[in-house]
């Protein structure tokens, strides 16, 4: 499985309240949540993001409340992967549960810049910054987690079994 897209870069401690503000939590459909994704940290995000684009952040991405709405909003906005130095543990699990690929990689989170073109090989964890001609070794998912993501999330994976 691979992804390729343009990068939206953010810093440390991007919490679930800026990923999807609490005022929109009455919505449960992914398409509706996606309309407000990142709007409290980046008002232009939803107008500029294209299918396949990638979010890169620094430490503790997805901290805050444990709402599953946050990774769902990101995925439904068209983002193909989130790369960060570290993720909040509940966000990490929620992302896997809904089928949003995420990769931890300190070097990529430091060196990739906003607007860079990036390719990711999920099988190996290799992140290639096409713009800068660099590659970084991220943490690849074990096969069972890749199967969950490929199925589009845990519910789909279980239903297919």
N, C-alpha and C positions, 0 to 999 in steps of 0.2 A: 504494500500500500504506500502511495506517495502523495505529496501535496506540493503545490507551487503557488506562490502569490506575492503580493506586495505587503510590506510590513507597516503596521501601526505600532509605534513604540511608546511604552509607558514606564513609569518608575516603580519604586517600592510600594508595598502595602496598598495595592489597588483592591479596594474592598467591594463586597457584593452590593453595597448601597450605591456605588457609582457605576457598577456594571449594569444593574437594573434598579433604579430608584424605587424605594418602598411604595411610593404613590401609585405605582403600576402593578403592584402585586395582586390586585384583584383580577388581572388578566391571567389566563392559564394557557392560552394558545400561543405556541411559539412565534408565529408570525406577528402577533400583536406585541409580544414582549420585544421582539427584534426591532420594532420601530423606535424603541426608547433605549436600546443598548448603548451604553457608555455616554449617554447624553450629559450627565453631570460632571464628566471629566473631559469630554471631547464632543462639543455640540455638532461638529461636522462629520463625526465618524459614520453615522448611519447614511449620510448623503454621499460619502466617498467610498465606503467599503464595497468590494465586489466579491462575488463567489470565489472562494479559494484563498482569499487574503488571510494574512497571519498576524496575530497579536504577539508581540514580544514585550516582556516586562522584566523587572528585576526581582527582588525578594518578596515572598509572602503574597503572591497573587491569589485573589479570591478569599482574603481574610474577611472576618465579620460574621454575619449570620449564616446559617447553614442552608439557606434557600437554594433549591434546585433550579429556581428560575434563572439564576445568574449564568450557569453554563448553557442552559437552554436558549437564552436570549443571544448569547454569542454564536452558538451553532446555527440558529435560525437566521441570524444576520448574514450568514454565508461564510463565516470564518472557518478555515479548514484545520487550524491548529493554533494552540497557544503555547508559546515557549517562555519559560521563566527560570530564574535561578532556583527558586523554590515556590511551592504552592501551599496554601493552607490545606491541611489534610482533608477536611470535609469537602472543599471545592474539588480536590483531586478525585475523590471517590464519586462525587456527584457528576463530574465530567465523564468519567468512565461509564457510569450508570446510564447516561443519556447519549453516549457515543461520540463525545467530543474529544478528539486526540489532543493530548497535552504532553509536553516533553520538558524535563528539567535539564538545563545546561547552563552553567555559570558563564562559560566563555561566550556562548552565543548571546546571552542576555546582556553582556557587557559590550560586545563588539558590533552587533547588528544595530543599524540605525533606521530611523523612520524613513520609509520609502524604498528601502533596499528590496531587491527581488531575492526571494529565498526559496529553496527546494528542500524538502524533507523526505527521507526514506525511513518510514516507520519500522520496517523490518530490522534495519541496522542501527537506527538512531542517529544516522549521519545527517547533519544540517549543513547545506551548502549555501553560502551567501554568494549568489551569482554576481551581484553588483561589485563586490570587493574581491572576488576570486579566492575566498577562504572557505574552509570546512571546519566544523566543530563536531565533536562526538557527544551526542546527547544520550540520555538513558532510554534505551529501547524498551518497549513493553514486552513482557513475557507473552508467549503465543496465546494463552487463554484470554488475556486482556485484549490482544489484537483481534481475536475472534468476536469479543463483545463489541468493540468499536466498529468492526466491519459489518456486524449485524445491525448497527444503528442504535445500540444501547442494550442494557441488560434485559429489559422486558422482551424485546425482539429476539434476543439470543435464546432466552428460555422458551419462548413460544415456538421457535424453530426446532427446538430439541423435542 
